[in-house]
Every structure is written in C-alpha cells, then in structure tokens.
Amino acid sequence: MESIPLAEGDLRWTFGQSVDLGAIREIVFRAQDQLGRLAEVLGASSGWVSSGLEFGIYPAMTIIDLRAWVESDNLDLPAFCVGVTPQESPDDGPRWDVDCDIAVRCYAQWDCGMHAVEELPTRSYDSPETAAAALLAAATWLLERGTAEPVDSWRRRDPGCASAP
C-alpha cells in the first residue's frame, strides 16, 4: 500500500470523477481539521505519514481509500481510526463505506494486533456527498470521544487484554 497525503492527492480517486469537488473538499477538510485537533489534544500524530487524512492506494485491488489514524508512539494509548472506502457493485452501482473505531494494542502473549473498544457501525452511502458528510460526522465523534475522558482509560475497556504484561 502506498500512502499519499490528502493535500497531494485528488479527491476524485476516492469519490469518483463526477463529484462536485468544491463541496466534497470543504467537508473533507473539515474532517481533517477535527482529526488534527484530536491529534493536538492527545500529543499524537495523524496518518501514516503524519499528514492527517491520507489516500491509501492498493494497486492489486484498484481501490483508493481515504483514511486517518490518530495515534501515539506509546503503544499503551489508543488509536482513533476513520476512513471512507469506495465500493463498486455490478448490481447496486457505486457506494462508499465509512468506518470508524477506537482501538488498543493487544497485550496477549501472542499479539493479535488491535482490539476495537468502541466503534461506529460501518455504513454504506450511495453518494459521495453523503459519504463525505459521514466521514466528517465520524471524525467529529472521534474528537468528542477522544477528549471526553482520560486517554489511558481506553485500555480498561479492552475485554480481552485489559492489563499490560
């Protein structure tokens, strides 16, 4: 996977060629601002290359999603994740899936990755505008949840691995 910062990419990669770029850009950059605020509050970085929302290019799958992770180098702290992924169905036409979660690193003897401790249900949208609005709503939810309680409290929510080794 290749990661390209939002500012260096083209929103049509994710939202399609016929999208109203002005409207989508405004909404997506508002989501970017929410994620930046969360990263600032947490003293964390946002995105694989620390640029906030980033395009993830998956050449073998011909999919380019738009995604961000707000996370610290401290693996004891949670990761706040949000993304929009285009889908194409021969029966239903184009749609966009928006996903969002707060996850903590596994502390089991055999690390299985991240455990979601709170999430919004993944939803599909049939227009790029509603998908962008859902991305903004999810980023806003992450900011609200990420600042509602102490950042170290998320670890206690992991039912499988609640304590450090």
C-alpha positions as CSV (number, residue, x, y, z in Angstrom):
1,M,0.0,0.0,0.0
2,E,1.2,3.5,-0.8
3,S,0.0,6.4,1.4
4,I,-0.4,9.9,-0.1
5,P,-1.3,13.0,2.0
6,L,-4.7,14.5,1.3
7,A,-3.2,17.7,0.1
8,E,-1.1,15.9,-2.5
9,G,-3.9,13.7,-3.9
10,D,-7.1,14.1,-5.8
11,L,-10.5,13.6,-4.1
12,R,-11.8,12.0,-7.3
13,W,-9.5,9.0,-6.6
14,T,-11.9,8.1,-3.8
15,F,-15.1,9.9,-4.6
16,G,-15.3,9.4,-8.3
17,Q,-14.8,11.5,-11.4
18,S,-18.2,13.2,-11.5
19,V,-18.1,14.5,-7.9
20,D,-18.6,18.2,-7.0
21,L,-15.0,18.8,-5.8
22,G,-15.8,22.1,-4.1
23,A,-18.5,20.7,-1.8
24,I,-16.5,17.5,-1.1
25,R,-13.3,19.4,-0.5
26,E,-14.9,21.6,2.1
27,I,-16.4,18.7,4.0
28,V,-13.3,16.5,3.9
29,F,-11.0,19.3,5.0
30,R,-13.4,20.0,8.0
31,A,-12.9,16.3,8.9
32,Q,-9.2,16.8,8.5
33,D,-9.4,19.7,11.0
34,Q,-11.3,17.6,13.5
35,L,-8.6,14.9,13.4
36,G,-5.8,17.5,13.7
37,R,-7.5,18.9,16.8
38,L,-7.7,15.4,18.3
39,A,-4.0,14.7,17.5
40,E,-3.0,18.0,19.1
41,V,-5.0,17.3,22.3
42,L,-3.5,13.8,22.6
43,G,0.0,14.9,21.6
44,A,-0.2,12.3,18.9
45,S,0.3,12.2,15.1
46,S,-2.4,11.7,12.5
47,G,-1.9,9.4,9.5
48,W,0.8,7.1,8.3
49,V,3.0,10.0,7.2
50,S,1.7,12.4,9.8
51,S,-0.4,14.4,7.4
52,G,-3.9,13.6,8.7
53,L,-6.3,12.1,6.1
54,E,-4.3,10.1,3.5
55,F,-5.2,8.3,0.4
56,G,-4.3,4.6,0.6
57,I,-3.5,3.1,-2.8
58,Y,-3.9,-0.6,-3.1
59,P,-2.7,-1.4,-6.6
60,A,-3.7,-5.1,-6.7
61,M,-7.3,-4.1,-5.7
62,T,-7.6,-0.9,-7.7
63,I,-9.1,0.8,-4.6
64,I,-8.0,4.2,-3.3
65,D,-9.5,4.9,0.2
66,L,-9.2,8.0,2.3
67,R,-8.2,7.2,5.9
68,A,-6.6,8.6,9.1
69,W,-5.2,7.1,12.3
70,V,-4.6,9.4,15.3
71,E,-2.2,7.6,17.4
72,S,0.8,8.0,19.7
73,D,4.2,6.2,19.6
74,N,3.2,5.0,23.0
75,L,1.5,1.7,22.2
76,D,-0.3,1.8,25.6
77,L,-2.5,4.5,24.2
78,P,-5.4,4.0,21.8
79,A,-5.6,4.6,18.1
80,F,-8.5,6.6,16.7
81,C,-9.3,5.5,13.2
82,V,-11.6,6.7,10.4
83,G,-11.9,6.1,6.7
84,V,-14.0,6.0,3.6
85,T,-13.6,3.3,1.1
86,P,-15.2,3.2,-2.4
87,Q,-17.0,0.1,-3.4
88,E,-18.4,-1.0,-6.8
89,S,-21.2,-3.4,-7.1
90,P,-22.5,-4.6,-10.5
91,D,-26.0,-4.8,-9.0
92,D,-26.1,-1.6,-6.9
93,G,-23.6,0.7,-8.6
94,P,-21.0,2.8,-6.7
95,R,-21.2,3.2,-2.9
96,W,-18.8,4.4,-0.2
97,D,-18.3,2.6,3.1
98,V,-17.4,4.8,6.2
99,D,-15.8,3.1,9.2
100,C,-14.6,4.5,12.5
101,D,-13.2,3.0,15.7
102,I,-11.1,3.4,18.7
103,A,-8.7,0.5,19.3
104,V,-6.0,-0.5,21.7
105,R,-3.0,-2.7,21.1
106,C,-3.3,-6.4,22.2
107,Y,-1.4,-7.3,25.4
108,A,-1.9,-11.1,25.0
109,Q,1.2,-13.3,24.9
110,W,0.7,-13.6,21.2
111,D,-0.1,-10.2,19.9
112,C,-3.1,-10.4,17.6
113,G,-3.0,-6.7,16.6
114,M,-5.5,-4.1,17.7
115,H,-8.8,-4.6,19.6
116,A,-11.7,-2.2,18.9
117,V,-13.0,-0.9,22.2
118,E,-15.6,1.5,20.7
119,E,-16.8,1.9,17.2
120,L,-19.4,3.3,15.0
121,P,-21.1,0.7,12.7
122,T,-19.7,0.7,9.2
123,R,-22.3,2.2,6.9
124,S,-22.6,2.4,3.1
125,Y,-23.6,5.5,1.3
126,D,-24.8,5.8,-2.3
127,S,-23.5,9.3,-3.0
128,P,-20.1,10.9,-2.5
129,E,-21.6,13.8,-0.7
130,T,-23.3,11.7,2.0
131,A,-20.2,9.6,2.4
132,A,-18.1,12.8,2.9
133,A,-20.7,14.1,5.4
134,A,-20.5,10.7,7.3
135,L,-16.7,11.0,7.3
136,L,-17.0,14.4,8.9
137,A,-19.5,13.1,11.4
138,A,-17.2,10.2,12.3
139,A,-14.2,12.5,12.7
140,T,-16.2,14.7,15.0
141,W,-17.3,11.7,17.0
142,L,-13.7,10.7,17.4
143,L,-12.8,14.1,18.6
144,E,-15.7,14.1,21.1
145,R,-14.9,10.6,22.4
146,G,-11.2,11.2,22.5
147,T,-11.5,14.2,24.6
148,A,-14.4,13.0,26.9
149,E,-12.2,11.0,29.2
150,P,-8.6,10.4,30.1
151,V,-6.7,8.8,27.2
152,D,-5.4,6.0,29.3
153,S,-8.9,4.9,30.3
154,W,-9.4,3.2,26.9
155,R,-7.1,0.4,27.9
156,R,-9.6,-0.7,30.6
157,R,-12.3,-1.2,28.0
158,D,-10.4,-4.0,26.3
159,P,-12.2,-7.1,27.5
160,G,-9.6,-9.5,26.1
161,C,-6.4,-7.9,27.3
162,A,-7.1,-5.3,29.9
163,S,-3.7,-5.0,31.6
164,A,-0.2,-4.6,30.4
165,P,2.3,-7.5,30.5
